[in-house]
């Protein structure tokens, strides 16, 4: 199936032939659905803290983080294309269908493109857009009165204007303050200065980016650093990484054979955000905060975010101390009796939410110890969960694992067989969803970094239909970063308020109250 030229291409990308064969097998067989048992709720699987407990965990974080290396890890590779989908549709309809174009303008709901232009002065980039139009001899209010919205849209999106369609989302102006505007990158630096600051005022932040955006990011970060280092009295250590070519996945034709470019070479596609487990694996820190680039609030709403970020981390530190203590006990096999083993089993079930197989409870002492060591000595994550108020996003569920144990997982809708009435009912009954608000520990009880690639579930990827040069193809995404890529982690869910979640998925999200200063 593969020629010497193909093998050379794989070698250049750093991809093993076995990996490609496994991916092609996935196309043929598909990925199995997760076996969900029930939804995780505040009564079962999601921790809800009282006010005094919140302060307790903040205190733990502020004490335990002293001398620790804390890093904020921000997936920032996403382009802003999807954010401007409504504007692309407007431009397309203007050139192809006058009726569809006029129909778009009759919709005046908060999600509509008409609403976008009627409120355009409330976007942080408004002054830049106004100046770009002035440079063309145009005035934005005149264009609005004449319903010449396409001219405004093209000036915002294309090279002759602000070129926002070709910018990463992290570099688009989101918020406007009296002293100026801020991009998501800048807002993440402001956040990090509060809860990622070391005792010597060093703040470490890592952004994952696309290679074509590196110069833009570096220029923007260099400018922002100067402002915020002076404002907060800190020193930022900012690093950038790109998705590794070795995480690209092969595309397949509709017969599940390798899809080839016109020149005969194999077609590879980015492996999705699950590929970033490699970047996370390269991050050396004692504690890592993970938050998406577009989930950022202005200063007026940051206080609650800071509180719960610290509380999440405090809970992680408390659990980590218990886990490490039990693992050290398990190393001394001679002094462990059944009573102590039962205590550790109860800890794993009640505090780590791991419901074990019945077998380990009946087997001998050495097998019990081996089982507990395997379950405790894993990466740990504490995940913020918000009540579901209609936002899209993966949810928290109790799931059955391949070894028969039951534990907590973050699952996307595509991972669940919604045609099955029982699974659909569980999904519909879900009370919370995942805002991607994670705090992670990726070192073991001896201080050694885990190899995170050993804790993924390769059978939790995604297959979608795409096209290339007009030809249909199948594309494969790796297990999602906080889904299958972290499948074999110890996972804790903690409820956080909806105020800590301010995503910007489409342009009009910036007109929501939480993004207006």
PAKOLLO-425105 format. One record per residue (C-alpha): residue in one letter; x, y, z. Coordinates in Angstrom, 1 decimal. Example, Ala and Ser with C-alpha at 12.3 -4.5 7.8 and 13.67 -1.06 7.14 Angstrom:
2
r aa=A	east=12.3	north=-4.5	up=7.8
r aa=S	east=13.7	north=-1.1	up=7.1
# end
This chain:
517
r aa=X	east=0.0	north=0.0	up=0.0
r aa=X	east=2.9	north=2.4	up=0.8
r aa=X	east=5.7	north=3.2	up=-1.6
r aa=X	east=9.3	north=4.1	up=-0.7
r aa=X	east=8.2	north=7.8	up=-1.4
r aa=X	east=5.4	north=7.4	up=1.1
r aa=X	east=7.7	north=6.0	up=3.8
r aa=X	east=10.1	north=8.9	up=3.2
r aa=X	east=7.1	north=11.3	up=3.7
r aa=X	east=6.2	north=9.6	up=7.0
r aa=X	east=9.8	north=9.8	up=8.1
r aa=X	east=10.0	north=13.5	up=7.4
r aa=X	east=6.9	north=14.0	up=9.5
r aa=X	east=8.1	north=11.8	up=12.3
r aa=X	east=5.1	north=9.5	up=12.0
r aa=X	east=5.5	north=5.7	up=12.5
r aa=X	east=4.0	north=3.4	up=9.9
r aa=X	east=2.2	north=1.5	up=12.6
r aa=X	east=0.5	north=4.7	up=13.6
r aa=X	east=-0.8	north=5.2	up=10.1
r aa=X	east=-2.0	north=1.6	up=9.9
r aa=X	east=-3.9	north=2.1	up=13.2
r aa=X	east=-5.5	north=5.2	up=11.9
r aa=X	east=-6.7	north=3.5	up=8.7
r aa=X	east=-8.1	north=0.7	up=10.8
r aa=X	east=-10.0	north=3.3	up=12.7
r aa=X	east=-11.6	north=4.6	up=9.5
r aa=X	east=-12.6	north=1.0	up=8.6
r aa=X	east=-14.0	north=0.1	up=12.1
r aa=X	east=-15.0	north=3.5	up=13.5
r aa=X	east=-14.6	north=4.5	up=17.1
r aa=X	east=-16.7	north=2.9	up=19.8
r aa=X	east=-19.1	north=5.0	up=21.8
r aa=X	east=-18.4	north=5.7	up=25.5
r aa=X	east=-20.3	north=3.5	up=27.8
r aa=X	east=-21.9	north=6.1	up=30.1
r aa=X	east=-23.5	north=4.8	up=33.3
r aa=X	east=-25.2	north=8.0	up=34.4
r aa=X	east=-24.8	north=11.8	up=34.4
r aa=X	east=-22.5	north=13.4	up=37.0
r aa=X	east=-24.5	north=15.8	up=39.2
r aa=X	east=-24.0	north=17.8	up=42.4
r aa=X	east=-25.4	north=14.8	up=44.3
r aa=X	east=-23.2	north=12.3	up=42.6
r aa=X	east=-19.8	north=13.1	up=41.2
r aa=X	east=-19.6	north=16.9	up=41.2
r aa=X	east=-18.3	north=18.6	up=44.4
r aa=X	east=-20.1	north=21.8	up=45.5
r aa=X	east=-18.2	north=23.9	up=48.0
r aa=X	east=-19.7	north=26.0	up=50.8
r aa=X	east=-18.3	north=29.5	up=51.4
r aa=X	east=-16.1	north=28.4	up=54.2
r aa=X	east=-14.7	north=25.6	up=52.1
r aa=X	east=-13.9	north=27.9	up=49.3
r aa=X	east=-11.7	north=30.1	up=51.6
r aa=X	east=-10.1	north=26.9	up=53.0
r aa=X	east=-9.0	north=25.8	up=49.6
r aa=X	east=-7.8	north=29.3	up=48.6
r aa=X	east=-5.7	north=29.3	up=51.7
r aa=X	east=-4.3	north=25.8	up=50.8
r aa=X	east=-3.4	north=27.0	up=47.3
r aa=X	east=-1.7	north=30.2	up=48.5
r aa=X	east=0.3	north=28.2	up=51.0
r aa=X	east=1.2	north=25.1	up=49.0
r aa=X	east=2.0	north=27.0	up=45.8
r aa=X	east=4.9	north=28.7	up=47.5
r aa=X	east=8.1	north=27.5	up=45.9
r aa=X	east=6.2	north=25.5	up=43.2
r aa=X	east=6.3	north=26.2	up=39.5
r aa=X	east=2.9	north=27.2	up=38.3
r aa=X	east=2.1	north=27.5	up=34.6
r aa=X	east=-0.9	north=28.7	up=32.7
r aa=X	east=-1.4	north=26.6	up=29.5
r aa=X	east=-3.6	north=28.3	up=26.9
r aa=X	east=-4.6	north=26.5	up=23.7
r aa=X	east=-4.5	north=29.5	up=21.3
r aa=X	east=-4.1	north=27.8	up=17.9
r aa=X	east=-7.7	north=28.5	up=16.8
r aa=X	east=-8.2	north=30.9	up=13.9
r aa=X	east=-11.1	north=33.4	up=14.0
r aa=X	east=-12.8	north=32.0	up=10.9
r aa=X	east=-15.7	north=30.4	up=12.7
r aa=X	east=-16.2	north=33.5	up=14.8
r aa=X	east=-17.1	north=35.5	up=11.6
r aa=X	east=-19.3	north=32.8	up=10.0
r aa=X	east=-22.3	north=35.2	up=9.8
r aa=X	east=-20.3	north=37.8	up=8.0
r aa=X	east=-19.0	north=35.3	up=5.4
r aa=X	east=-22.6	north=34.2	up=4.9
r aa=X	east=-23.7	north=37.8	up=4.3
r aa=X	east=-21.0	north=38.4	up=1.7
r aa=X	east=-21.7	north=35.1	up=0.0
r aa=X	east=-25.5	north=35.8	up=-0.2
r aa=X	east=-24.8	north=39.3	up=-1.5
r aa=X	east=-23.0	north=38.0	up=-4.5
r aa=X	east=-25.2	north=35.0	up=-5.2
r aa=X	east=-28.7	north=35.6	up=-4.0
r aa=X	east=-30.3	north=39.0	up=-3.4
r aa=X	east=-33.3	north=37.3	up=-1.8
r aa=X	east=-31.2	north=35.4	up=0.7
r aa=X	east=-29.2	north=38.6	up=1.4
r aa=X	east=-32.4	north=40.6	up=2.2
r aa=X	east=-33.7	north=37.8	up=4.3
r aa=X	east=-30.6	north=37.9	up=6.5
r aa=X	east=-31.2	north=41.6	up=7.2
r aa=X	east=-34.8	north=41.0	up=8.2
r aa=X	east=-33.7	north=38.9	up=11.2
r aa=X	east=-33.1	north=41.4	up=14.0
r aa=X	east=-32.5	north=38.9	up=16.9
r aa=X	east=-29.4	north=39.2	up=19.1
r aa=X	east=-27.8	north=36.4	up=17.0
r aa=X	east=-28.3	north=38.1	up=13.7
r aa=X	east=-25.9	north=39.9	up=11.4
r aa=X	east=-28.3	north=42.9	up=11.4
r aa=X	east=-27.8	north=43.1	up=15.2
r aa=X	east=-24.0	north=43.0	up=14.6
r aa=X	east=-24.1	north=46.2	up=12.5
r aa=X	east=-26.7	north=48.0	up=14.5
r aa=X	east=-24.4	north=47.6	up=17.6
r aa=X	east=-21.0	north=47.8	up=15.9
r aa=X	east=-19.8	north=50.7	up=17.9
r aa=X	east=-19.8	north=48.5	up=21.0
r aa=X	east=-17.1	north=46.2	up=19.6
r aa=X	east=-13.6	north=46.9	up=21.0
r aa=X	east=-12.2	north=47.0	up=17.4
r aa=X	east=-14.7	north=49.7	up=16.3
r aa=X	east=-12.3	north=52.6	up=16.2
r aa=X	east=-9.8	north=50.5	up=14.1
r aa=X	east=-12.6	north=49.6	up=11.7
r aa=X	east=-13.8	north=53.2	up=11.5
r aa=X	east=-10.3	north=54.4	up=10.7
r aa=X	east=-9.8	north=51.7	up=8.0
r aa=X	east=-13.0	north=52.8	up=6.3
r aa=X	east=-12.0	north=56.5	up=6.6
r aa=X	east=-8.8	north=55.6	up=4.8
r aa=X	east=-10.9	north=54.5	up=1.9
r aa=X	east=-12.9	north=57.7	up=2.0
r aa=X	east=-15.9	north=56.0	up=3.6
r aa=X	east=-17.9	north=56.8	up=6.8
r aa=X	east=-19.3	north=53.9	up=8.7
r aa=X	east=-22.5	north=55.5	up=9.8
r aa=X	east=-23.3	north=56.5	up=6.2
r aa=X	east=-22.7	north=52.9	up=5.2
r aa=X	east=-25.1	north=51.6	up=7.9
r aa=X	east=-27.8	north=54.1	up=6.9
r aa=X	east=-27.6	north=52.8	up=3.4
r aa=X	east=-27.5	north=49.1	up=4.5
r aa=X	east=-24.1	north=48.7	up=2.8
r aa=X	east=-23.1	north=46.1	up=5.4
r aa=X	east=-21.0	north=44.1	up=2.9
r aa=X	east=-18.5	north=47.0	up=2.6
r aa=X	east=-18.1	north=47.1	up=6.3
r aa=X	east=-17.8	north=43.3	up=6.6
r aa=X	east=-15.1	north=43.1	up=3.9
r aa=X	east=-13.1	north=45.9	up=5.5
r aa=X	east=-13.2	north=44.1	up=8.8
r aa=X	east=-12.3	north=40.7	up=7.4
r aa=X	east=-10.0	north=41.2	up=4.4
r aa=X	east=-6.5	north=42.4	up=3.7
r aa=X	east=-7.6	north=45.8	up=2.5
r aa=X	east=-8.9	north=46.5	up=6.1
r aa=X	east=-8.2	north=44.9	up=9.4
r aa=X	east=-7.6	north=41.4	up=8.0
r aa=X	east=-9.4	north=39.8	up=10.9
r aa=X	east=-10.3	north=36.7	up=8.9
r aa=X	east=-6.6	north=35.7	up=8.8
r aa=X	east=-5.8	north=36.5	up=12.4
r aa=X	east=-5.8	north=34.0	up=15.3
r aa=X	east=-8.7	north=34.6	up=17.7
r aa=X	east=-6.2	north=35.4	up=20.5
r aa=X	east=-5.1	north=38.6	up=18.7
r aa=X	east=-8.5	north=40.1	up=18.0
r aa=X	east=-9.6	north=43.0	up=20.2
r aa=X	east=-12.2	north=41.7	up=22.7
r aa=X	east=-12.6	north=44.3	up=25.4
r aa=X	east=-12.4	north=48.1	up=25.5
r aa=X	east=-11.3	north=49.9	up=28.7
r aa=X	east=-10.8	north=53.6	up=29.4
r aa=X	east=-7.1	north=53.2	up=28.9
r aa=X	east=-7.4	north=51.1	up=25.7
r aa=X	east=-8.3	north=47.7	up=24.3
r aa=X	east=-7.3	north=44.2	up=25.2
r aa=X	east=-7.0	north=41.0	up=23.2
r aa=X	east=-7.6	north=37.5	up=24.7
r aa=X	east=-3.8	north=37.1	up=24.9
r aa=X	east=-3.6	north=40.2	up=27.0
r aa=X	east=-6.5	north=39.2	up=29.2
r aa=X	east=-4.9	north=35.8	up=29.9
r aa=X	east=-1.7	north=37.6	up=31.0
r aa=X	east=-3.8	north=39.8	up=33.4
r aa=X	east=-5.4	north=36.6	up=34.8
r aa=X	east=-2.1	north=34.8	up=35.1
r aa=X	east=-0.5	north=37.7	up=37.1
r aa=X	east=-3.1	north=37.0	up=39.8
r aa=X	east=-2.8	north=33.2	up=40.4
r aa=X	east=0.3	north=32.1	up=38.6
r aa=X	east=2.8	north=34.4	up=40.3
r aa=X	east=5.7	north=32.9	up=42.0
r aa=X	east=7.3	north=34.2	up=45.2
r aa=X	east=9.9	north=36.1	up=43.1
r aa=X	east=7.1	north=37.6	up=41.0
r aa=X	east=7.7	north=35.4	up=37.9
r aa=X	east=4.5	north=34.5	up=35.9
r aa=X	east=4.8	north=31.6	up=33.5
r aa=X	east=2.3	north=31.4	up=30.6
r aa=X	east=2.4	north=29.0	up=27.6
r aa=X	east=0.4	north=29.5	up=24.4
r aa=X	east=0.0	north=26.9	up=21.7
r aa=X	east=-0.1	north=28.5	up=18.3
r aa=X	east=0.1	north=27.8	up=14.5
r aa=X	east=3.5	north=28.3	up=12.9
r aa=X	east=2.1	north=30.9	up=10.5
r aa=X	east=1.0	north=33.1	up=13.5
r aa=X	east=4.3	north=32.9	up=15.4
r aa=X	east=5.6	north=36.3	up=14.3
r aa=X	east=2.3	north=38.0	up=15.0
r aa=X	east=2.1	north=36.4	up=18.5
r aa=X	east=5.6	north=37.2	up=19.4
r aa=X	east=5.3	north=40.9	up=18.3
r aa=X	east=2.0	north=41.3	up=20.2
r aa=X	east=3.3	north=39.5	up=23.4
r aa=X	east=6.5	north=41.6	up=23.4
r aa=X	east=4.4	north=44.8	up=23.4
r aa=X	east=1.9	north=43.5	up=26.0
r aa=X	east=4.6	north=42.3	up=28.3
r aa=X	east=6.1	north=45.7	up=28.8
r aa=X	east=2.7	north=47.2	up=29.7
r aa=X	east=1.6	north=44.5	up=32.2
r aa=X	east=4.9	north=43.9	up=33.8
r aa=X	east=5.0	north=47.5	up=34.8
r aa=X	east=1.3	north=47.5	up=35.8
r aa=X	east=1.5	north=44.4	up=38.0
r aa=X	east=5.1	north=44.4	up=39.1
r aa=X	east=5.9	north=41.0	up=37.7
r aa=X	east=8.1	north=39.4	up=35.1
r aa=X	east=6.4	north=37.3	up=32.5
r aa=X	east=8.0	north=34.1	up=31.1
r aa=X	east=6.0	north=33.4	up=28.0
r aa=X	east=6.6	north=30.4	up=25.8
r aa=X	east=5.0	north=29.4	up=22.5
r aa=X	east=4.7	north=25.9	up=20.9
r aa=X	east=3.2	north=24.5	up=17.8
r aa=X	east=1.3	north=21.3	up=17.1
r aa=X	east=3.9	north=18.7	up=16.2
r aa=X	east=3.8	north=17.4	up=12.6
r aa=X	east=4.0	north=13.9	up=14.0
r aa=X	east=0.5	north=14.4	up=15.4
r aa=X	east=-1.0	north=15.0	up=12.0
r aa=X	east=-3.5	north=12.2	up=10.9
r aa=X	east=-3.8	north=10.6	up=7.5
r aa=X	east=-6.9	north=11.3	up=5.4
r aa=X	east=-8.8	north=8.5	up=3.8
r aa=X	east=-11.0	north=8.3	up=0.7
r aa=X	east=-14.5	north=6.9	up=0.9
r aa=X	east=-13.1	north=3.4	up=0.5
r aa=X	east=-10.9	north=3.9	up=3.6
r aa=X	east=-7.8	north=3.9	up=1.5
r aa=X	east=-5.1	north=6.7	up=2.0
r aa=X	east=-6.2	north=9.9	up=0.3
r aa=X	east=-3.6	north=11.2	up=-2.1
r aa=X	east=-2.9	north=14.7	up=-3.4
r aa=X	east=-2.7	north=15.4	up=-7.2
r aa=X	east=1.0	north=14.9	up=-7.0
r aa=X	east=0.6	north=11.4	up=-5.4
r aa=X	east=1.7	north=12.3	up=-1.9
r aa=X	east=-0.3	north=11.3	up=1.1
r aa=X	east=-2.7	north=13.9	up=2.5
r aa=X	east=-2.3	north=14.6	up=6.2
r aa=X	east=-4.5	north=16.9	up=8.4
r aa=X	east=-4.0	north=18.4	up=11.8
r aa=X	east=-5.0	north=16.0	up=14.5
r aa=X	east=-7.3	north=18.5	up=16.4
r aa=X	east=-6.8	north=19.9	up=19.9
r aa=X	east=-6.1	north=16.4	up=21.2
r aa=X	east=-2.7	north=16.7	up=19.6
r aa=X	east=-1.9	north=19.3	up=22.2
r aa=X	east=-1.4	north=16.5	up=24.8
r aa=X	east=2.1	north=16.3	up=23.3
r aa=X	east=2.6	north=20.1	up=24.0
r aa=X	east=1.3	north=19.6	up=27.5
r aa=X	east=3.6	north=16.6	up=28.0
r aa=X	east=6.5	north=18.9	up=27.2
r aa=X	east=5.4	north=21.4	up=29.9
r aa=X	east=7.5	north=21.1	up=33.1
r aa=X	east=5.5	north=22.4	up=36.0
r aa=X	east=4.2	north=21.4	up=39.4
r aa=X	east=0.8	north=22.7	up=38.7
r aa=X	east=-0.8	north=23.6	up=35.3
r aa=X	east=-3.9	north=25.7	up=34.8
r aa=X	east=-5.6	north=25.1	up=31.4
r aa=X	east=-8.1	north=27.5	up=29.9
r aa=X	east=-9.2	north=28.1	up=26.3
r aa=X	east=-8.0	north=31.3	up=24.6
r aa=X	east=-11.6	north=32.6	up=24.0
r aa=X	east=-12.9	north=32.0	up=27.5
r aa=X	east=-11.9	north=35.3	up=29.1
r aa=X	east=-13.7	north=38.0	up=31.1
r aa=X	east=-13.1	north=41.7	up=31.5
r aa=X	east=-11.7	north=43.0	up=34.7
r aa=X	east=-15.1	north=43.7	up=36.2
r aa=X	east=-15.8	north=39.9	up=36.3
r aa=X	east=-12.4	north=38.6	up=37.1
r aa=X	east=-12.7	north=38.6	up=40.9
r aa=X	east=-14.9	north=35.5	up=40.9
r aa=X	east=-12.7	north=33.8	up=38.4
r aa=X	east=-9.7	north=34.3	up=40.6
r aa=X	east=-11.5	north=32.9	up=43.7
r aa=X	east=-12.5	north=29.7	up=41.9
r aa=X	east=-9.2	north=29.2	up=40.1
r aa=X	east=-7.5	north=29.2	up=43.5
r aa=X	east=-10.1	north=27.0	up=45.0
r aa=X	east=-9.8	north=24.4	up=42.2
r aa=X	east=-6.0	north=24.4	up=42.8
r aa=X	east=-6.4	north=24.2	up=46.6
r aa=X	east=-8.6	north=21.1	up=46.2
r aa=X	east=-6.0	north=19.6	up=43.9
r aa=X	east=-3.2	north=20.2	up=46.4
r aa=X	east=-5.2	north=18.6	up=49.2
r aa=X	east=-6.0	north=15.5	up=47.1
r aa=X	east=-2.4	north=15.3	up=45.8
r aa=X	east=-1.1	north=15.2	up=49.4
r aa=X	east=-3.4	north=12.3	up=50.3
r aa=X	east=-2.5	north=10.4	up=47.1
r aa=X	east=1.2	north=10.8	up=47.6
r aa=X	east=0.9	north=9.8	up=51.2
r aa=X	east=-1.0	north=6.6	up=50.4
r aa=X	east=1.5	north=5.7	up=47.6
r aa=X	east=4.4	north=6.0	up=50.0
r aa=X	east=2.5	north=3.7	up=52.4
r aa=X	east=1.9	north=1.2	up=49.5
r aa=X	east=5.7	north=1.1	up=48.9
r aa=X	east=6.1	north=-0.5	up=52.3
r aa=X	east=4.3	north=-3.7	up=51.6
r aa=X	east=5.4	north=-5.5	up=54.8
r aa=X	east=3.5	north=-3.1	up=57.1
r aa=X	east=0.2	north=-3.0	up=55.2
r aa=X	east=-2.7	north=-4.9	up=56.5
r aa=X	east=-6.2	north=-5.4	up=55.1
r aa=X	east=-7.7	north=-2.7	up=57.3
r aa=X	east=-5.3	north=-0.1	up=55.8
r aa=X	east=-5.9	north=-1.4	up=52.3
r aa=X	east=-9.7	north=-1.1	up=52.8
r aa=X	east=-9.1	north=2.5	up=53.9
r aa=X	east=-7.2	north=3.3	up=50.7
r aa=X	east=-9.9	north=1.6	up=48.6
r aa=X	east=-12.5	north=3.9	up=50.3
r aa=X	east=-10.4	north=7.0	up=49.6
r aa=X	east=-10.2	north=6.0	up=45.9
r aa=X	east=-13.9	north=5.5	up=45.7
r aa=X	east=-15.2	north=8.4	up=47.9
r aa=X	east=-12.7	north=11.1	up=47.0
r aa=X	east=-11.3	north=10.1	up=43.6
r aa=X	east=-14.6	north=8.7	up=42.4
r aa=X	east=-13.1	north=5.4	up=41.2
r aa=X	east=-15.5	north=2.5	up=41.6
r aa=X	east=-13.4	north=-0.6	up=41.4
r aa=X	east=-13.9	north=-4.0	up=40.0
r aa=X	east=-15.2	north=-6.4	up=42.6
r aa=X	east=-12.3	north=-8.7	up=41.9
r aa=X	east=-9.6	north=-6.7	up=43.6
r aa=X	east=-11.6	north=-6.7	up=46.8
r aa=X	east=-11.4	north=-10.5	up=46.9
r aa=X	east=-7.9	north=-11.2	up=45.6
r aa=X	east=-4.7	north=-11.4	up=47.6
r aa=X	east=-2.8	north=-8.6	up=49.2
r aa=X	east=-0.2	north=-8.1	up=46.5
r aa=X	east=-2.8	north=-7.8	up=43.8
r aa=X	east=-4.7	north=-5.3	up=45.8
r aa=X	east=-1.6	north=-3.2	up=46.3
r aa=X	east=-0.7	north=-3.4	up=42.6
r aa=X	east=-4.3	north=-2.3	up=41.7
r aa=X	east=-4.2	north=0.7	up=44.1
r aa=X	east=-0.8	north=1.8	up=42.9
r aa=X	east=-1.9	north=1.8	up=39.3
r aa=X	east=-5.0	north=3.8	up=40.1
r aa=X	east=-3.4	north=6.3	up=42.4
r aa=X	east=-0.1	north=6.9	up=40.6
r aa=X	east=-1.6	north=8.8	up=37.7
r aa=X	east=-1.9	north=12.4	up=36.5
r aa=X	east=-4.5	north=14.4	up=38.5
r aa=X	east=-6.9	north=17.0	up=37.2
r aa=X	east=-9.6	north=19.0	up=39.0
r aa=X	east=-12.1	north=20.4	up=36.5
r aa=X	east=-14.5	north=23.3	up=36.9
r aa=X	east=-18.1	north=22.4	up=35.9
r aa=X	east=-20.8	north=25.0	up=35.3
r aa=X	east=-24.5	north=24.5	up=35.4
r aa=X	east=-25.9	north=23.9	up=31.9
r aa=X	east=-27.8	north=27.0	up=30.7
r aa=X	east=-27.9	north=26.0	up=27.0
r aa=X	east=-24.2	north=26.6	up=26.1
r aa=X	east=-22.6	north=23.9	up=23.9
r aa=X	east=-19.8	north=21.9	up=25.4
r aa=X	east=-18.9	north=18.4	up=26.7
r aa=X	east=-20.5	north=17.2	up=29.9
r aa=X	east=-19.5	north=15.3	up=33.0
r aa=X	east=-20.5	north=11.6	up=33.2
r aa=X	east=-19.9	north=8.4	up=35.1
r aa=X	east=-18.4	north=6.0	up=32.5
r aa=X	east=-17.3	north=2.4	up=32.4
r aa=X	east=-13.7	north=2.0	up=31.5
r aa=X	east=-12.0	north=-0.8	up=29.5
r aa=X	east=-10.8	north=-2.5	up=32.7
r aa=X	east=-14.3	north=-2.6	up=34.1
r aa=X	east=-13.9	north=0.2	up=36.6
r aa=X	east=-16.3	north=3.1	up=36.7
r aa=X	east=-15.0	north=6.7	up=36.9
r aa=X	east=-15.7	north=10.3	up=35.9
r aa=X	east=-15.1	north=11.5	up=32.3
r aa=X	east=-15.7	north=14.6	up=30.2
r aa=X	east=-17.7	north=13.4	up=27.2
r aa=X	east=-18.7	north=15.2	up=24.0
r aa=X	east=-22.1	north=14.5	up=22.4
r aa=X	east=-20.3	north=12.8	up=19.5
r aa=X	east=-18.8	north=10.2	up=21.9
r aa=X	east=-22.3	north=9.1	up=23.0
r aa=X	east=-24.7	north=6.9	up=21.1
r aa=X	east=-27.7	north=9.3	up=21.2
r aa=X	east=-29.8	north=6.9	up=19.1
r aa=X	east=-29.8	north=4.6	up=22.1
r aa=X	east=-32.8	north=5.8	up=24.3
r aa=X	east=-31.1	north=5.0	up=27.6
r aa=X	east=-27.9	north=6.9	up=26.7
r aa=X	east=-29.9	north=9.8	up=25.2
r aa=X	east=-31.9	north=10.1	up=28.4
r aa=X	east=-28.7	north=10.3	up=30.4
r aa=X	east=-27.3	north=12.9	up=28.1
r aa=X	east=-30.5	north=15.0	up=28.2
r aa=X	east=-30.6	north=14.8	up=32.0
r aa=X	east=-27.1	north=16.2	up=32.3
r aa=X	east=-27.1	north=19.2	up=34.6
r aa=X	east=-23.6	north=20.6	up=34.0
r aa=X	east=-21.1	north=21.0	up=31.1
r aa=X	east=-17.4	north=21.5	up=30.7
r aa=X	east=-16.1	north=25.1	up=30.3
r aa=X	east=-12.5	north=23.9	up=30.0
r aa=X	east=-11.4	north=25.2	up=33.3
r aa=X	east=-8.8	north=22.6	up=34.5
r aa=X	east=-6.0	north=22.5	up=37.1
r aa=X	east=-3.6	north=19.7	up=36.6
r aa=X	east=-0.7	north=17.9	up=38.3
r aa=X	east=1.5	north=15.9	up=35.9
r aa=X	east=4.2	north=14.7	up=38.3
r aa=X	east=4.2	north=11.5	up=40.5
r aa=X	east=4.8	north=11.2	up=44.2
r aa=X	east=8.6	north=11.0	up=43.6
r aa=X	east=8.6	north=14.2	up=41.7
r aa=X	east=9.1	north=12.6	up=38.3
r aa=X	east=7.1	north=13.8	up=35.3
r aa=X	east=4.4	north=11.4	up=34.0
r aa=X	east=4.6	north=10.5	up=30.3
r aa=X	east=1.1	north=11.8	up=29.6
r aa=X	east=0.9	north=9.8	up=26.3
r aa=X	east=0.6	north=6.6	up=28.4
r aa=X	east=-2.7	north=7.8	up=29.9
r aa=X	east=-4.7	north=8.4	up=26.7
r aa=X	east=-7.5	north=6.3	up=25.2
r aa=X	east=-6.7	north=6.0	up=21.5
r aa=X	east=-10.2	north=4.6	up=20.9
r aa=X	east=-11.9	north=7.9	up=21.6
r aa=X	east=-11.1	north=9.9	up=18.5
r aa=X	east=-13.4	north=11.5	up=15.9
r aa=X	east=-14.1	north=10.9	up=12.2
r aa=X	east=-15.6	north=13.6	up=10.0
r aa=X	east=-16.3	north=14.1	up=6.3
r aa=X	east=-14.3	north=16.8	up=4.6
r aa=X	east=-13.2	north=17.6	up=1.0
r aa=X	east=-10.0	north=18.4	up=-0.8
r aa=X	east=-9.9	north=19.8	up=-4.4
r aa=X	east=-13.6	north=19.0	up=-4.7
r aa=X	east=-13.1	north=15.3	up=-3.7
r aa=X	east=-14.8	north=13.9	up=-0.6
r aa=X	east=-12.5	north=12.5	up=2.1
r aa=X	east=-12.6	north=11.2	up=5.7
r aa=X	east=-10.6	north=13.1	up=8.3
r aa=X	east=-9.7	north=11.8	up=11.8
r aa=X	east=-9.1	north=13.8	up=14.9
r aa=X	east=-7.1	north=12.4	up=17.9
r aa=X	east=-8.8	north=11.9	up=21.2
r aa=X	east=-9.8	north=15.4	up=22.6
r aa=X	east=-7.4	north=17.0	up=25.0
r aa=X	east=-9.7	north=17.0	up=27.9
r aa=X	east=-11.6	north=13.9	up=26.7
r aa=X	east=-9.8	north=10.8	up=25.5
r aa=X	east=-6.3	north=12.3	up=25.8
r aa=X	east=-6.9	north=12.5	up=29.6
r aa=X	east=-9.0	north=9.4	up=29.8
r aa=X	east=-6.8	north=7.6	up=32.3
r aa=X	east=-6.2	north=10.5	up=34.6
r aa=X	east=-7.6	north=10.8	up=38.1
r aa=X	east=-10.5	north=13.2	up=37.5
r aa=X	east=-12.4	north=15.4	up=40.0
r aa=X	east=-15.3	north=17.7	up=39.1
r aa=X	east=-16.0	north=20.8	up=41.1
r aa=X	east=-18.9	north=23.2	up=40.4
r aa=X	east=-18.0	north=26.7	up=39.5
r aa=X	east=-20.4	north=29.6	up=38.9
r aa=X	east=-21.5	north=30.5	up=35.4
r aa=X	east=-19.9	north=34.0	up=35.8
r aa=X	east=-16.5	north=32.3	up=35.4
r aa=X	east=-17.4	north=31.2	up=31.9
r aa=X	east=-17.4	north=33.9	up=29.2
r aa=X	east=-16.7	north=32.1	up=25.9
r aa=X	east=-16.6	north=33.9	up=22.5
r aa=X	east=-17.5	north=31.4	up=19.8
r aa=X	east=-19.3	north=33.8	up=17.4
r aa=X	east=-18.9	north=37.6	up=16.9
r aa=X	east=-22.1	north=38.6	up=18.6
r aa=X	east=-20.9	north=36.9	up=21.8
r aa=X	east=-18.8	north=40.1	up=22.3
r aa=X	east=-22.1	north=42.1	up=22.6
r aa=X	east=-23.2	north=40.1	up=25.6
r aa=X	east=-23.3	north=41.9	up=28.9
r aa=X	east=-20.3	north=40.1	up=30.3
r aa=X	east=-18.0	north=41.4	up=27.6
r aa=X	east=-19.2	north=45.0	up=27.7
r aa=X	east=-17.3	north=47.2	up=30.1
# end
